[in-house]
Amino acid sequence: MHIYMIFPLVSCNLVLIMSIKIMKFIFPKNLIKFFLTFVILFAFDLNSKELAKYNDWSAFAEGEGKNLACMAVSKPKKTEGKYSRRGDIFAIVTHLPGQNKWNEFSIVAGYNYQPNSNPDVTIGDMKFQLFTSGSRAWSFSPSEDEKIVKFLKNSMKMKVIGTSSRGTITNDTYSLVGFSKAYKKINEACNKKK
C-alpha cells in the first residue's frame, strides 16, 4: 500500500509530491499496524515546468536526477455537492523514476475525506475504489494504478464520488480528452520504458 502527500500550487497548477510508503503488517488476532517510512522528499523549486497542455490535461516535470517527478494533471470539468467552499481539486498520474515508481494515480479532493471512506472512481464502465488520508486519495496498489491508467487512455470521462469529513457527498466529472498525449509526454520526460 502506498500514500503520496500532494500539495497543489494554485499559481502554476502543479502538484508537489512527497511520497510515503506504508508497510502493512498483519499480526495474530488480525491486529494491523502501519509503519510510515519516508521514501522520498522532493526539494522543488516554486518554478515548476509545464511541458505541454493537451485539451483538459497538462504535463509537468519537476526536479532532476533522483528527485525528478513527471505528472499528468487535470481539474474536473464539473463538480457537484452541497458545499459552500472547496479547495483545489486535481486528478494526477505521477512518475517517480528515481524511486522506480510509475503510473501512481491520486486525487486531491479540495476537502478532508471522511475517515475510512473509500471514494469511487468510474472510468468508462470500470469502477475502482481508493483509500484516503486527509484530502488525498490513492489506489490500493501499483497493479491497480496500471489498470486505472489503461482505462484513462481508452475512455472519455472519469467520475469521482467522495464523502467529506462533514458527510457531504461530492461528484466530480473529469474529461479524459488529452490524457493520452499528456501521459505520453510525461513518459518521455521521465524516460519511462515501454
N, C-alpha and C positions, 0 to 999 in steps of 0.2 A: 504494500500500500504506500502511496506517496502523497505528499502535501506540498503545494507551492504557494508561498506567500506572494501575492501580486499587488503591486502598488501602482495605481493609474496616475499618470501625469496628464492632467487635463490640457495643459498648454500644447502638448505635442501628440496627444492621443497614444502615447507609448506606454508600455507597461514594464515596470522594473520587476525583476524576479529574484527572490531568494528561495532556494529550493531546500526543503527539509524532508528528510526521509523518515518515514515511520516504520519502525521494526515491530512486528506484531508477534508476540509470543503467547501461546496458549498453555496455561498451566493446569494441573489437576483441578477438578471442580469447576472447569470452564472459566477460570479467572483469567481475564485478558488484561495485559499491561502494555502500554505503549511507551516506547523509549524514543524521544525526539533526538535526532542527531543532525547537526548542521552539516549538510553535504557541500553546499557552495554558497558563498556570499559574494554578490557582484558589487563592485565599486564602479557604478555607472556615472558617466558624465550626464549633466542635465540636458546636453545637446544630443539627443538621440537621432539616428539616421533613418528617415523614411526612405526605403529603397524604391518603392513604387506604390501607386494606388490603382487598384483594378475594380472598377464599379463600387461594390459595397465592402470590399476588403482591402486592407493595406498590409504591406510587408515592411517590417522593421528589422534592423540589426543594431546591436549594441555590444560594446566591449571588443576584446580581441584575445587571441590565444585561448587559454583555458576558461577565460571569462566571456567568451563570445556567446551571445544569445540571439537567435533569429525567431521572429514572431509574426504570424499572420493574425491580424486583429480586426474585429468588426464590432459595430454597435447595432443594437436592434433597430429594425425599421418601424416596429410598432410595440408599444408597451401598454399593458392593461393591468389594473388593480386599483383597489380603493386606498390609495395613499396620497398624502398631501406633498410629501417631499421624498426625493430619492437621489442617491449619488450616481456616479458614473457607472455605466453598465457595459460590459465587454464580453465577447467570446474570443478565446485565444487558443492558438495552437503554437507550441513552443518547441524549438530545438535547442539543446544544450550540448554541443558536441564535445566540449571539454570534460563532460561527465558521462558521455555516451548515452544521452537521453534524447529521444526523438519522439515527435508527434504527441507531446503532452497537452491534452485537452483540458481547458478550465473555463469557468465562468466567474466573472466578477459581477455580483448582483446589485450593487448600489444600496444594500442594506445588510444587516446581520441576519443570517438564516436562523430559523428556529432550531435549537439544539436537537441533534439526532434526526433531523429531517433529511430526506433524500430527494432532491429535485429530479423531475422527469425531463428528459431531453428526447424529443421526437425529431428524427431526421428521415424524411421520406416516410416509409412505412415501418421503420425500425425505431424501437424505444429503448433508451438506456436510463439507468439511474446513476446519480452522482452522490458522493459523500461531501460533507460540508465542514467548514471551520470558519467562524466569523462570517465575513461577507463573501467568502470564496467557496467554489465547489469544483471537484475534480473527479475524473473517472477512477474506478477502483483498481485498475491495473494497466500496465503497458499494453497488454494484448487487447484490452478494451479501447485504449487510445487508438490503436491501429484500426479497429473496426469503425470507430467514430470517424476517423479521417477518411476512410474508404467511402462511407456514406456521405460525408460532407462534399467529396469530389463529384459524386454522382447524383446529387439531389438539388432542388431549387430553393428549399427553405428549411429552417430549423425552428422548433418551438421549445422554449424552456419554461417549465412551470415550477415555481418555488414558493416557499412559505417563509415569511419574515418572522423575526423573533416576537413580533406583536400579533402573529397569526394571520397577517394579510397575505392572501394568495396573489401571486403575480404571474402573468403570462406574457412572455416576451417572444416576438417573432423576428427572426433574422433572415435576411436574404443571403443565399449562398452564391449569388452571381458575383464572380470574380474570385471566389475562394481558390479554385484550381490554379489560377495564374499566380495568386499571392503565395500559395503553397509551393509552387514550382520555384518562385523567386527566393523563398527562404531556404529551400533545398540547395539552390545554387550558392547562396550567401554562406551557408554553414557546411558546404561540401558534403551534403548527405548522399551516400551511395544508394543506388537502386531506386 
